[in-house]
Amino acid sequence: MFIPHTSQDREEMLQKIGVSSVKELLSKIPQELLYPALGLPKALTEQELSAHVRALAARNQPLKNFIGAGVYEHFIPAAVGALSSRGEFLTAYTPYQAEASQGTLQTIYEFQSCVCSLFDMDVATASHYDGATALAEAALACLRITGRKEILISAALHPHYKEVLKTYVRHQEGVRVKESPVGADGTLDLDALSKNLSDKTACFVLATPNFLGCLERADEVSARVHQAGALLTALVNPVSLGVVQTPGSYNADFAVAEGQPLGNAMNFGGPGLGIMTAKKMYMRQLPGRIVGIAKDKNGRRAFVLTLQAREQHIRREKASSNICSNEALCALNAVIYLTLLGPKGLQEVAGLNLERAHQLADLVSKIPGFKVKFTAPFFNEFVVECPIPAKQVIKKLAKKGISAGYALGADFKGLENCLLVCATETKTAADLQAYADALGGI
């Protein structure tokens, strides 16, 4: 630790405030709290400390990761970090004054353009905190647009997203969140969905792939939702859009996502990147910022904040949201990642995710006692039914250097023996075989 004050500096400050010592200054604090017996070793020099920390780091044995469940391990090209860590970006503040932030506004505009192209939607915001809050904001917009009070969600929606949504609407008078069940194949029970839709339904939240990894019949879901006069909010994995149909293709009114898979590291769960898109007719219901292009007085191209539905500005209590700060640096990572890959590259990455997950599922299904739980098509993760509780499988595989997956029992009744397993493009054929061998050894 570097302390810049000399002994003389401290003596002068203590004299100025009228105490004789630091101990007297802190005398009101109980001694057992002020000077606890920490048993700390003697201070090390910088060189000694660096060597000690390196030795500690060398003891870490990273597990081979097969966990998905909303945060995904992908290969991130070195150029992403090299560009986004430049001082021009790292020190840039949120652009409240558009004229002073042309560079930041341009990167946000490019992010919006990439997102609209990827999602096949008309407009996108400058980003939000994470996928869960983006979903909640979309649901609130549907309530305002329709005037209805019920939000219908899939039972296979991410459990954490469910909780965030319920928190958002907890104090909204008369608003309720209702679940529609999943069938035996892991996707929505469409007959039950039709029964649950009514003239009270503001929107249906469709997750595809859902939390179980299964791809939904989005066209059919969309038709039933709109026939009931409700709006459709789609939650997607953005990488999956390289190979599966886009929200715009099945007439989604709003489409949201967690943008972490687009060039952002897992970072133990954060920060995230909330992606939010909508049809043009609902643009003024979007919270946060939208960057557009205009011309200055000399006719030159200029980037401007065209819409700012923010509480700090003139809308105040009429603002569409009171917590809608953007995640500009994470959005920058995403737009660099998407630009580096391009449409063909993203399609290849998505194809590898699809391939790796199915290769692993085939290996697992051949192990006695284990089987793939659901029959619906899936993207980069799937559910494995185990002969013992999933938590025990996780513990056993951790001893073999493998993070086996996500235990579903805490969130889904009846799936205590089920494990959500993910395999992205980062897994080799040898990794997949090692996972299958470890399971076979149980």
Backbone torsions as a table, in degrees:
resi	resn	phi	psi	omega
1	MET	NA	135.2	177.7
2	PHE	-102.4	120.4	178.0
3	ILE	-113.1	114.2	-172.6
4	PRO	-75.2	-17.6	-174.4
5	HIS	-82.1	133.4	175.3
6	THR	-82.3	169.5	176.8
7	SER	-58.3	-39.0	179.0
8	GLN	-64.4	-40.3	177.3
9	ASP	-58.0	-46.9	-178.0
10	ARG	-64.3	-42.2	179.4
11	GLU	-60.8	-41.1	-180.0
12	GLU	-66.0	-40.0	179.7
13	MET	-67.9	-42.8	178.6
14	LEU	-62.8	-41.3	178.8
15	GLN	-63.6	-38.8	-178.5
16	LYS	-63.5	-37.8	-178.0
17	ILE	-92.7	-1.5	170.4
18	GLY	85.6	30.9	174.6
19	VAL	-127.9	157.1	-174.1
20	SER	-88.7	-22.0	-176.4
21	SER	-157.7	166.5	176.1
22	VAL	-64.6	-36.4	179.3
23	LYS	-61.3	-41.5	177.0
24	GLU	-65.5	-39.0	178.7
25	LEU	-58.7	-36.1	-176.1
26	LEU	-102.8	18.5	-173.5
27	SER	-64.9	-22.6	-179.7
28	LYS	-74.9	-16.1	-179.7
29	ILE	-85.0	130.9	178.9
30	PRO	-53.1	136.2	-174.0
31	GLN	-60.6	-33.8	-178.4
32	GLU	-69.5	-22.8	175.9
33	LEU	-88.0	-33.8	-175.0
34	LEU	-74.6	-39.8	-177.6
35	TYR	-128.8	64.7	-179.9
36	PRO	-68.6	154.2	-180.0
37	ALA	-82.1	90.4	-175.8
38	LEU	-85.0	-21.1	-178.7
39	GLY	64.6	35.9	-177.8
40	LEU	-73.3	144.2	178.5
41	PRO	-74.2	172.0	177.9
42	LYS	-61.9	144.3	-178.4
43	ALA	-59.7	143.5	179.7
44	LEU	-103.8	155.9	171.7
45	THR	-73.1	167.2	-179.7
46	GLU	-59.8	-42.6	-179.9
47	GLN	-64.1	-44.3	178.7
48	GLU	-63.9	-40.5	-179.5
49	LEU	-65.4	-41.5	178.3
50	SER	-60.3	-42.7	179.4
51	ALA	-65.5	-39.1	179.8
52	HIS	-64.4	-44.2	-179.7
53	VAL	-65.4	-40.5	177.3
54	ARG	-61.8	-37.7	178.5
55	ALA	-65.9	-40.6	176.8
56	LEU	-63.7	-44.1	-179.6
57	ALA	-61.8	-35.0	-178.9
58	ALA	-66.3	-19.0	178.9
59	ARG	-77.4	-17.5	178.9
60	ASN	-67.4	135.1	176.2
61	GLN	-122.3	88.4	-176.9
62	PRO	-57.4	136.1	178.2
63	LEU	-83.3	145.8	173.8
64	LYS	-70.3	121.8	-166.3
65	ASN	-91.7	121.4	173.2
66	PHE	-121.2	25.2	177.6
67	ILE	-96.9	135.7	172.8
68	GLY	-119.4	-96.4	172.9
69	ALA	57.1	36.0	173.9
70	GLY	111.1	-20.2	175.9
71	VAL	-128.3	127.4	-167.4
72	TYR	-126.1	141.6	178.4
73	GLU	-87.9	116.4	177.4
74	HIS	-129.9	157.5	174.2
75	PHE	-73.1	129.4	179.8
76	ILE	-113.0	115.6	179.1
77	PRO	-55.9	143.9	-176.8
78	ALA	-58.9	-28.7	-178.2
79	ALA	-63.2	-26.9	-179.0
80	VAL	-62.0	-54.4	179.6
81	GLY	-67.1	-36.3	-178.5
82	ALA	-63.0	-39.1	-178.9
83	LEU	-80.4	-46.2	-175.0
84	SER	-72.6	-17.0	179.2
85	SER	-89.8	1.7	175.0
86	ARG	-61.3	147.2	-176.7
87	GLY	-57.9	-32.8	179.7
88	GLU	-59.9	-31.3	-179.3
89	PHE	-92.1	-45.5	-175.1
90	LEU	-63.8	-31.1	-177.2
91	THR	-96.0	-3.6	-177.5
92	ALA	-73.8	136.8	-179.9
93	TYR	-96.1	161.1	177.0
94	THR	-50.7	129.9	-173.0
95	PRO	-77.6	87.6	172.8
96	TYR	-78.5	-42.0	178.2
97	GLN	-99.5	105.0	-171.6
98	ALA	-58.9	-41.8	-173.1
99	GLU	-61.9	-28.2	-175.7
100	ALA	-91.3	1.6	-172.3
101	SER	-132.5	43.7	-174.5
102	GLN	-59.5	-41.1	-179.2
103	GLY	-64.7	-45.9	178.5
104	THR	-63.8	-42.8	179.7
105	LEU	-62.2	-37.3	179.2
106	GLN	-65.7	-42.8	179.4
107	THR	-64.1	-37.0	177.5
108	ILE	-66.3	-41.1	178.3
109	TYR	-60.5	-42.7	178.5
110	GLU	-65.1	-37.9	176.3
111	PHE	-60.7	-48.6	179.3
112	GLN	-58.4	-41.8	-178.0
113	SER	-64.3	-44.5	178.2
114	CYS	-61.9	-43.8	-178.4
115	VAL	-63.6	-45.3	179.3
116	CYS	-60.2	-40.2	179.3
117	SER	-67.1	-43.3	-178.4
118	LEU	-66.9	-41.3	-176.4
119	PHE	-87.3	-13.3	-175.9
120	ASP	61.2	41.4	179.6
121	MET	-119.6	163.4	-172.7
122	ASP	-76.6	-44.9	-174.6
123	VAL	-135.5	151.8	175.9
124	ALA	-137.5	149.1	177.3
125	THR	-84.9	175.5	-179.6
126	ALA	-73.5	-2.3	178.6
127	SER	113.1	165.9	-178.7
128	HIS	-136.2	-179.0	-175.0
129	TYR	-55.8	-51.7	-178.9
130	ASP	-163.9	-179.7	-177.3
131	GLY	-63.2	-37.3	-177.7
132	ALA	-65.2	-44.5	-179.3
133	THR	-71.9	-33.5	175.4
134	ALA	-62.2	-40.9	177.4
135	LEU	-62.9	-45.6	-179.7
136	ALA	-62.1	-40.5	178.9
137	GLU	-64.0	-38.7	178.0
138	ALA	-64.5	-40.6	178.6
139	ALA	-64.3	-40.1	177.6
140	LEU	-63.6	-38.9	177.4
141	ALA	-61.8	-39.7	178.7
142	CYS	-63.9	-37.9	176.8
143	LEU	-61.5	-43.4	-179.1
144	ARG	-66.6	-41.3	-175.7
145	ILE	-67.7	-45.8	-174.0
146	THR	-87.8	-24.7	-174.8
147	GLY	75.7	5.7	179.5
148	ARG	-90.2	170.3	-169.7
149	LYS	-120.8	4.5	-175.8
150	GLU	-118.2	132.2	175.0
151	ILE	-110.2	117.9	-179.5
152	LEU	-99.9	129.9	-178.4
153	ILE	-127.1	159.7	175.0
154	SER	-75.4	140.9	175.6
155	ALA	-64.0	-18.9	-180.0
156	ALA	-96.4	19.5	172.5
157	LEU	-72.7	149.0	178.9
158	HIS	-51.1	126.6	-176.4
159	PRO	-58.7	-33.1	178.4
160	HIS	-71.3	-34.4	176.3
161	TYR	-66.0	-38.0	176.5
162	LYS	-58.3	-45.8	-177.4
163	GLU	-66.2	-40.0	177.7
164	VAL	-63.4	-44.0	179.3
165	LEU	-61.0	-44.8	179.7
166	LYS	-65.0	-34.3	177.2
167	THR	-65.9	-41.5	-179.9
168	TYR	-60.9	-39.4	-173.2
169	VAL	-98.8	2.9	-173.7
170	ARG	-55.1	-39.0	-176.5
171	HIS	-104.5	16.3	175.1
172	GLN	-89.7	117.5	-173.1
173	GLU	-60.2	125.0	174.6
174	GLY	80.1	-4.4	-177.3
175	VAL	-83.4	136.3	177.8
176	ARG	-132.7	151.2	175.9
177	VAL	-110.7	126.0	-175.2
178	LYS	-124.6	142.2	-178.9
179	GLU	-101.9	144.6	173.5
180	SER	-110.8	133.4	-169.6
181	PRO	-72.8	163.2	177.2
182	VAL	-104.4	143.8	-179.6
183	GLY	-83.8	-176.9	-175.6
184	ALA	-66.2	-20.6	-178.4
185	ASP	-87.8	-2.2	178.9
186	GLY	96.5	-1.9	177.7
187	THR	-115.1	174.2	-177.0
188	LEU	-57.6	140.7	169.3
189	ASP	-79.0	104.4	-172.8
190	LEU	-66.7	-33.8	177.7
191	ASP	-65.9	-42.4	177.0
192	ALA	-64.6	-36.6	177.8
193	LEU	-60.7	-45.6	179.6
194	SER	-61.2	-38.4	178.9
195	LYS	-69.1	-34.2	-177.9
196	ASN	-77.9	-24.9	177.4
197	LEU	-73.4	136.7	-179.9
198	SER	-151.2	-177.1	178.4
199	ASP	-73.3	0.6	175.3
200	LYS	-96.8	-11.3	-173.8
201	THR	-79.1	117.7	176.8
202	ALA	-78.1	-44.3	-179.8
203	CYS	-156.3	159.5	170.3
204	PHE	-115.2	133.3	178.7
205	VAL	-97.5	112.5	-179.5
206	LEU	-103.9	120.8	174.2
207	ALA	-102.7	119.5	178.4
208	THR	-146.9	112.8	0.4
209	PRO	-65.5	146.9	-179.9
210	ASN	-80.8	-176.6	-175.2
211	PHE	-63.8	-21.4	179.0
212	LEU	-87.2	2.7	178.5
213	GLY	89.5	-7.5	-173.0
214	CYS	-81.4	143.4	177.2
215	LEU	-90.0	127.9	-176.3
216	GLU	-85.3	162.1	174.5
217	ARG	-83.5	78.6	-167.9
218	ALA	-62.2	-40.8	-179.4
219	ASP	-59.2	-45.0	-178.2
220	GLU	-69.3	-39.6	177.0
221	VAL	-61.5	-45.9	-178.9
222	SER	-59.8	-43.8	-179.5
223	ALA	-60.9	-42.9	-178.7
224	ARG	-69.5	-38.2	-179.7
225	VAL	-65.4	-47.4	-177.9
226	HIS	-70.4	-30.6	176.6
227	GLN	-62.9	-29.0	178.4
228	ALA	-85.0	1.5	178.9
229	GLY	80.3	11.4	179.5
230	ALA	-96.5	168.4	176.6
231	LEU	-100.3	155.3	-179.2
232	LEU	-111.1	123.1	172.6
233	THR	-110.3	121.1	-178.4
234	ALA	-102.9	133.2	172.5
235	LEU	-109.6	121.5	-174.0
236	VAL	-128.8	163.1	167.3
237	ASN	-90.7	117.0	-173.6
238	PRO	-60.6	-31.2	178.6
239	VAL	-66.4	-34.2	-178.4
240	SER	-62.0	-23.9	-176.4
241	LEU	-69.0	-6.5	171.8
242	GLY	-70.7	-20.5	-177.5
243	VAL	-131.9	-18.0	-178.9
244	VAL	-109.2	168.6	-175.3
245	GLN	-64.9	149.1	-176.9
246	THR	-84.8	157.3	176.1
247	PRO	-57.3	-37.7	179.1
248	GLY	-63.6	-31.4	-177.7
249	SER	-69.0	-25.9	177.5
250	TYR	-110.0	24.4	167.9
251	ASN	66.6	37.0	175.3
252	ALA	-67.2	141.7	177.7
253	ASP	-83.3	-39.5	173.2
254	PHE	-131.0	147.7	175.1
255	ALA	-139.4	131.0	-176.2
256	VAL	-131.1	167.1	180.0
257	ALA	-165.0	160.3	165.4
258	GLU	-89.5	118.5	-174.4
259	GLY	-86.7	5.4	-179.8
260	GLN	-53.7	-39.2	-178.9
261	PRO	-63.1	-13.9	-178.5
262	LEU	-92.9	77.9	172.8
263	GLY	77.3	11.3	178.2
264	ASN	-113.5	134.3	-178.9
265	ALA	-69.4	162.6	-179.5
266	MET	-70.1	-37.7	173.5
267	ASN	49.9	39.9	179.9
268	PHE	57.4	25.9	173.5
269	GLY	108.9	6.6	177.9
270	GLY	178.5	167.6	0.0
271	PRO	-74.0	158.8	178.2
272	GLY	-99.5	-175.5	178.4
273	LEU	-140.1	107.5	179.9
274	GLY	-82.9	118.4	176.8
275	ILE	-101.5	131.7	-179.3
276	MET	-138.4	126.3	179.5
277	THR	-130.5	164.2	-179.0
278	ALA	-158.9	166.7	169.3
279	LYS	-68.8	153.3	-176.4
280	LYS	-57.7	-36.1	-176.7
281	MET	-64.4	-18.5	-179.0
282	TYR	-106.1	13.6	-174.7
283	MET	-57.2	-39.3	-177.6
284	ARG	-76.8	-3.5	174.5
285	GLN	-92.9	-6.7	-178.7
286	LEU	-76.0	134.4	175.7
287	PRO	-81.0	165.3	174.1
288	GLY	84.4	-141.2	-172.0
289	ARG	-121.5	150.3	168.4
290	ILE	-131.5	128.1	179.1
291	VAL	-98.3	136.0	177.8
292	GLY	-129.8	177.9	178.6
293	ILE	-108.8	135.5	175.1
294	ALA	-135.2	-167.3	175.1
295	LYS	-126.8	142.8	176.2
296	ASP	-82.0	-175.5	-174.2
297	LYS	-66.1	-16.7	178.0
298	ASN	-98.1	7.5	177.6
299	GLY	81.9	8.2	179.7
300	ARG	-84.4	152.0	178.2
301	ARG	-62.4	135.1	178.1
302	ALA	-140.2	140.6	177.4
303	PHE	-94.7	134.9	-174.8
304	VAL	-137.8	155.3	171.0
305	LEU	-81.6	101.6	-175.2
306	THR	-77.8	-33.4	177.9
307	LEU	-133.6	132.9	178.3
308	GLN	-136.7	82.7	-178.5
309	ALA	-83.4	63.1	-170.9
310	ARG	-114.9	150.7	-177.8
311	GLU	-68.2	-28.0	-177.7
312	GLN	-75.5	-15.4	-176.5
313	HIS	-96.4	-158.9	-168.1
314	ILE	-67.6	-16.1	-175.0
315	ARG	-77.2	-28.1	177.8
316	ARG	47.4	-119.0	-175.2
317	GLU	-68.9	-13.1	178.0
318	LYS	-89.8	2.1	179.7
319	ALA	-61.1	147.3	-179.2
320	SER	-71.2	-18.7	177.8
321	SER	-156.9	153.0	175.2
322	ASN	-112.1	5.3	171.9
323	ILE	-140.7	89.0	-174.0
324	CYS	-141.1	33.3	176.2
325	SER	-62.3	144.5	-178.3
326	ASN	-87.9	161.6	178.6
327	GLU	-105.8	71.0	-168.2
328	ALA	-61.8	-40.2	-177.2
329	LEU	-70.1	-39.8	176.5
330	CYS	-66.6	-37.9	176.7
331	ALA	-65.0	-35.6	176.7
332	LEU	-63.9	-44.4	175.6
333	ASN	-55.7	-42.5	-177.6
334	ALA	-64.6	-43.8	-176.9
335	VAL	-71.6	-33.3	174.9
336	ILE	-65.2	-45.2	179.2
337	TYR	-58.8	-49.2	-178.5
338	LEU	-65.3	-36.9	179.7
339	THR	-68.7	-40.1	178.6
340	LEU	-63.8	-42.9	-177.6
341	LEU	-76.1	-42.7	-173.4
342	GLY	70.4	172.6	-178.3
343	PRO	-57.4	-42.9	-178.2
344	LYS	-67.5	-41.8	-179.7
345	GLY	-64.4	-41.5	178.8
346	LEU	-65.2	-37.8	177.4
347	GLN	-61.7	-39.9	178.6
348	GLU	-66.3	-42.6	178.0
349	VAL	-61.9	-46.8	179.2
350	ALA	-60.8	-40.5	178.6
351	GLY	-63.2	-38.6	177.8
352	LEU	-65.8	-39.2	177.0
353	ASN	-61.4	-44.0	179.0
354	LEU	-62.2	-44.9	-177.1
355	GLU	-66.3	-48.0	-177.1
356	ARG	-61.7	-43.8	-178.9
357	ALA	-63.5	-40.2	-179.9
358	HIS	-72.3	-34.1	175.3
359	GLN	-62.5	-43.3	179.7
360	LEU	-67.2	-40.1	178.8
361	ALA	-60.9	-39.3	178.7
362	ASP	-64.0	-41.7	179.7
363	LEU	-65.1	-43.4	-177.7
364	VAL	-66.1	-39.2	-176.9
365	SER	-65.5	-15.6	179.6
366	LYS	-90.8	-3.9	-178.4
367	ILE	-88.2	123.9	179.6
368	PRO	-55.0	131.9	178.5
369	GLY	93.2	-15.8	-180.0
370	PHE	-114.2	146.2	175.6
371	LYS	-153.9	155.4	174.0
372	VAL	-75.2	124.4	-169.2
373	LYS	-69.6	-44.0	-172.0
374	PHE	-113.4	152.7	-175.1
375	THR	-98.3	-10.1	-178.0
376	ALA	-68.1	153.8	174.7
377	PRO	-57.6	146.5	-179.6
378	PHE	-135.7	163.6	-177.8
379	PHE	-97.0	-97.8	-175.4
380	ASN	-110.5	9.1	173.9
381	GLU	-147.5	157.5	-174.8
382	PHE	-154.2	166.5	-176.7
383	VAL	-102.4	130.0	177.1
384	VAL	-108.6	127.1	173.9
385	GLU	-90.2	125.1	-173.5
386	CYS	-107.0	159.0	178.5
387	PRO	-77.9	-11.1	177.9
388	ILE	-132.6	166.3	178.7
389	PRO	-52.7	140.2	-175.5
390	ALA	-59.6	-33.9	-179.9
391	LYS	-62.9	-34.0	177.4
392	GLN	-69.5	-36.9	177.4
393	VAL	-62.4	-42.7	179.8
394	ILE	-60.3	-44.3	179.7
395	LYS	-64.3	-42.2	-178.0
396	LYS	-66.9	-41.1	-178.8
397	LEU	-75.1	-27.3	176.8
398	ALA	-61.3	-33.9	178.3
399	LYS	-68.2	-17.2	178.9
400	LYS	-103.4	11.5	176.2
401	GLY	83.1	23.4	-177.0
402	ILE	-128.1	130.9	168.8
403	SER	-86.4	106.1	-165.4
404	ALA	-71.2	-27.9	-176.6
405	GLY	148.2	-162.2	-176.0
406	TYR	-111.5	123.0	179.6
407	ALA	-74.8	125.8	-172.8
408	LEU	-90.2	-10.7	-172.4
409	GLY	-60.0	-34.3	-177.9
410	ALA	-69.3	-23.6	-175.2
411	ASP	-109.5	-22.2	-175.7
412	PHE	-132.4	113.5	-179.5
413	LYS	-62.7	134.2	179.0
414	GLY	91.8	-5.0	-179.3
415	LEU	-112.4	31.6	-178.4
416	GLU	-62.0	-28.2	179.5
417	ASN	-96.5	15.2	-174.1
418	CYS	-111.8	142.7	-174.2
419	LEU	-125.3	128.9	174.7
420	LEU	-89.2	117.7	-173.1
421	VAL	-116.1	137.0	-177.1
422	CYS	-124.1	140.5	173.7
423	ALA	-139.1	112.7	178.6
424	THR	-100.3	-171.9	-179.0
425	GLU	-65.4	-11.5	-179.7
426	THR	-76.2	-9.5	-177.8
427	LYS	-97.3	130.1	178.4
428	THR	-89.6	172.0	176.1
429	ALA	-60.3	-36.8	178.5
430	ALA	-66.5	-37.5	177.6
431	ASP	-63.0	-43.2	-179.0
432	LEU	-64.2	-42.0	-179.4
433	GLN	-67.4	-38.1	178.0
434	ALA	-63.0	-37.9	177.1
435	TYR	-64.0	-48.3	-179.1
436	ALA	-62.3	-40.5	178.7
437	ASP	-63.0	-40.3	179.6
438	ALA	-64.4	-41.1	176.8
439	LEU	-64.7	-41.9	-179.1
440	GLY	-64.6	-21.0	179.2
441	GLY	-83.1	-4.0	178.9
442	ILE	-77.7	NA	NA
